[in-house]
Amino acid sequence: MSASKKKREPRSRGAMQLDTYRNVAAVGAMIFVIVIIGGGVYDIINNPPAFVQTSSSGASSAIYPYLGDQTINESIVSMFLYFFAFLGLYLSYKSTQVLYDRSKANTMMLAGIGLTLVGVAGCYIVFAIKGGV
């Protein structure tokens, strides 16, 4: 029997468990990176407020107007935006592996590009509001 005509052997239970562990480890690493990049360590160490007073009239904001500090809400927003960017990149990657359904691949690619743009543009807007741009 030639190599192209050979039947695929069923995967063993150990190989499937290893794939499951790999997927869990990848998701855990992604969450860890998002928390670190989003300012989770800063939030744990400094315990910043959720809102800050931005003017003498008493107006409050969820985004600290200076680059040196941040609020809890700002951290959460940035973590969600980073998650959207990572998810968009992942969807774009997975769309290249769909061979049997062109419509599904196109939909996944467009959703991935859209989520990536939302994440990157949102991070840029938050940075611009802080006065960094």
NURO-907257 format. One record per residue (C-alpha): x, y, z; residue number from 1; residue in three letters. Coordinates in steps of 0.001 Angstrom, whole numbers. Each point is the difference from the previous one (the first is absolute). Example, Ala and Ser with C-alpha at 12.3 -4.5 7.8 and 13.67 -1.06 7.14 Angstrom:
<pts>
+---------+---------+---------+-----+------+
:      xx :      yy :      zz :  nr : rest :
+---------+---------+---------+-----+------+
:   12300 :   -4500 :    7800 :   1 :  ALA :
:    1370 :    3440 :    -660 :   2 :  SER :
+---------+---------+---------+-----+------+
</pts>
This chain:
<pts>
+---------+---------+---------+-----+------+
:      xx :      yy :      zz :  nr : rest :
+---------+---------+---------+-----+------+
:       0 :       0 :       0 :   1 :  MET :
:    1361 :    3412 :    -898 :   2 :  SER :
:     341 :    2805 :    2518 :   3 :  ALA :
:   -2860 :    2004 :   -1528 :   4 :  SER :
:   -2422 :   -2953 :     134 :   5 :  LYS :
:     760 :    -884 :    3614 :   6 :  LYS :
:   -2876 :     413 :    2447 :   7 :  LYS :
:     365 :    2411 :    2852 :   8 :  ARG :
:     381 :   -1772 :    3260 :   9 :  GLU :
:   -2266 :    1173 :    2805 :  10 :  PRO :
:    1702 :    2207 :    2532 :  11 :  ARG :
:     723 :   -1461 :    3366 :  12 :  SER :
:   -1596 :    1315 :    3154 :  13 :  ARG :
:    3365 :    1236 :    1244 :  14 :  GLY :
:     548 :    2081 :   -3143 :  15 :  ALA :
:   -3445 :    1590 :     365 :  16 :  MET :
:     676 :     800 :    3662 :  17 :  GLN :
:    3329 :    1566 :    -942 :  18 :  LEU :
:   -1781 :    2225 :   -2538 :  19 :  ASP :
:   -2512 :    1007 :    2670 :  20 :  THR :
:    2800 :     880 :    2430 :  21 :  TYR :
:    1757 :    1990 :   -2724 :  22 :  ARG :
:   -3167 :    1976 :    -718 :  23 :  ASN :
:    -589 :     711 :    3695 :  24 :  VAL :
:    3622 :    1086 :     408 :  25 :  ALA :
:    -249 :    2288 :   -3052 :  26 :  ALA :
:   -3186 :    1642 :    1298 :  27 :  VAL :
:    1537 :     377 :    3460 :  28 :  GLY :
:    3129 :    1589 :   -1462 :  29 :  ALA :
:   -2117 :    2374 :   -2085 :  30 :  MET :
:   -2029 :    1072 :    3049 :  31 :  ILE :
:    3211 :     466 :    2015 :  32 :  PHE :
:    1533 :    2190 :   -2718 :  33 :  VAL :
:   -3181 :    2073 :    -334 :  34 :  ILE :
:    -134 :     614 :    3758 :  35 :  VAL :
:    3674 :     985 :     101 :  36 :  ILE :
:    -222 :    2299 :   -3035 :  37 :  ILE :
:   -3301 :    1485 :    1170 :  38 :  GLY :
:    1451 :    1113 :    3324 :  39 :  GLY :
:   -1112 :   -2755 :    2348 :  40 :  GLY :
:    3200 :      72 :    2026 :  41 :  VAL :
:    -299 :    3777 :     432 :  42 :  TYR :
:   -3595 :    -456 :    1191 :  43 :  ASP :
:     969 :   -2657 :    2530 :  44 :  ILE :
:    2951 :    1942 :    1413 :  45 :  ILE :
:   -1389 :    3574 :      42 :  46 :  ASN :
:   -3763 :    -644 :     349 :  47 :  ASN :
:   -1004 :    3068 :   -2076 :  48 :  PRO :
:   -3499 :    1536 :     138 :  49 :  PRO :
:   -2709 :    -820 :   -2543 :  50 :  ALA :
:    -673 :    3661 :    -819 :  51 :  PHE :
:    2047 :    3193 :     388 :  52 :  VAL :
:   -1113 :    3598 :     320 :  53 :  GLN :
:    1188 :    1851 :   -3113 :  54 :  THR :
:   -1069 :    3564 :     735 :  55 :  SER :
:    -763 :    2286 :    2900 :  56 :  SER :
:   -3714 :    -115 :    -903 :  57 :  SER :
:    -178 :   -3632 :    1117 :  58 :  GLY :
:     -55 :   -1767 :   -3392 :  59 :  ALA :
:    1328 :   -3531 :     203 :  60 :  SER :
:    1587 :   -2214 :   -2616 :  61 :  SER :
:     805 :   -3684 :    -303 :  62 :  ALA :
:    3233 :     839 :   -1835 :  63 :  ILE :
:    2801 :    1690 :    1883 :  64 :  TYR :
:    1080 :    2962 :   -2151 :  65 :  PRO :
:    3768 :    -514 :     518 :  66 :  TYR :
:    2293 :   -2724 :   -1310 :  67 :  LEU :
:    1518 :    -949 :    3361 :  68 :  GLY :
:   -3131 :   -1399 :    1663 :  69 :  ASP :
:   -3152 :   -1894 :    -882 :  70 :  GLN :
:   -3324 :    -955 :    1541 :  71 :  THR :
:   -1454 :   -3463 :     483 :  72 :  ILE :
:   -2605 :     691 :   -2688 :  73 :  ASN :
:    2695 :    1066 :   -2436 :  74 :  GLU :
:    1851 :   -3263 :     647 :  75 :  SER :
:   -3131 :   -2056 :    -591 :  76 :  ILE :
:    -770 :    1858 :   -3235 :  77 :  VAL :
:    3551 :    -453 :   -1257 :  78 :  SER :
:     -81 :   -3714 :     879 :  79 :  MET :
:   -3216 :    -441 :   -1995 :  80 :  PHE :
:    1506 :    1896 :   -2939 :  81 :  LEU :
:    3131 :   -2167 :      70 :  82 :  TYR :
:   -2229 :   -3088 :     185 :  83 :  PHE :
:   -1916 :    1170 :   -3085 :  84 :  PHE :
:    3281 :     550 :   -1865 :  85 :  ALA :
:    1320 :   -3472 :     951 :  86 :  PHE :
:   -3330 :   -1638 :    -846 :  87 :  LEU :
:     -72 :    1763 :   -3354 :  88 :  GLY :
:    3495 :   -1184 :    -849 :  89 :  LEU :
:    -924 :   -3549 :    1058 :  90 :  TYR :
:   -3168 :       9 :   -2126 :  91 :  LEU :
:    1961 :    1266 :   -2980 :  92 :  SER :
:    2523 :   -2799 :     502 :  93 :  TYR :
:   -2705 :   -2672 :     336 :  94 :  LYS :
:   -1748 :    1234 :   -3145 :  95 :  SER :
:    3048 :   -1003 :   -2022 :  96 :  THR :
:    -437 :   -3596 :    1165 :  97 :  GLN :
:   -3622 :    -385 :   -1158 :  98 :  VAL :
:     235 :   -1821 :   -3320 :  99 :  LEU :
:   -3490 :   -1391 :    -525 : 100 :  TYR :
:   -2186 :    3103 :     376 : 101 :  ASP :
:    1113 :    3196 :   -1711 : 102 :  ARG :
:   -2901 :    2014 :    1433 : 103 :  SER :
:     911 :    -985 :    3553 : 104 :  LYS :
:    3662 :     846 :    -628 : 105 :  ALA :
:    -909 :    3438 :   -1373 : 106 :  ASN :
:   -2333 :     702 :    2917 : 107 :  THR :
:    2658 :   -1016 :    2517 : 108 :  MET :
:    2592 :    2154 :   -1763 : 109 :  MET :
:   -2258 :    3064 :     -42 : 110 :  LEU :
:    -967 :    -497 :    3644 : 111 :  ALA :
:    3671 :    -397 :     897 : 112 :  GLY :
:    1027 :    3142 :   -1844 : 113 :  ILE :
:   -2895 :    1916 :    1570 : 114 :  GLY :
:     842 :   -1120 :    3543 : 115 :  LEU :
:    3671 :     792 :    -516 : 116 :  THR :
:    -857 :    3475 :   -1256 : 117 :  LEU :
:   -2358 :     604 :    2938 : 118 :  VAL :
:    2699 :   -1074 :    2469 : 119 :  GLY :
:    2819 :    2018 :   -1540 : 120 :  VAL :
:   -2128 :    3107 :    -671 : 121 :  ALA :
:   -1469 :    -157 :    3514 : 122 :  GLY :
:    3469 :    -157 :    1562 : 123 :  CYS :
:    1076 :    2936 :   -2152 : 124 :  TYR :
:   -3054 :    2024 :    1091 : 125 :  ILE :
:     635 :    -719 :    3684 : 126 :  VAL :
:    3616 :    1026 :    -458 : 127 :  PHE :
:   -1072 :    3194 :   -1795 : 128 :  ALA :
:   -2437 :     853 :    2802 : 129 :  ILE :
:    2840 :    -375 :    2500 : 130 :  LYS :
:    1935 :    2616 :   -1946 : 131 :  GLY :
:    2630 :   -2303 :   -1406 : 132 :  GLY :
:    -601 :     841 :   -3649 : 133 :  VAL :
+---------+---------+---------+-----+------+
</pts>
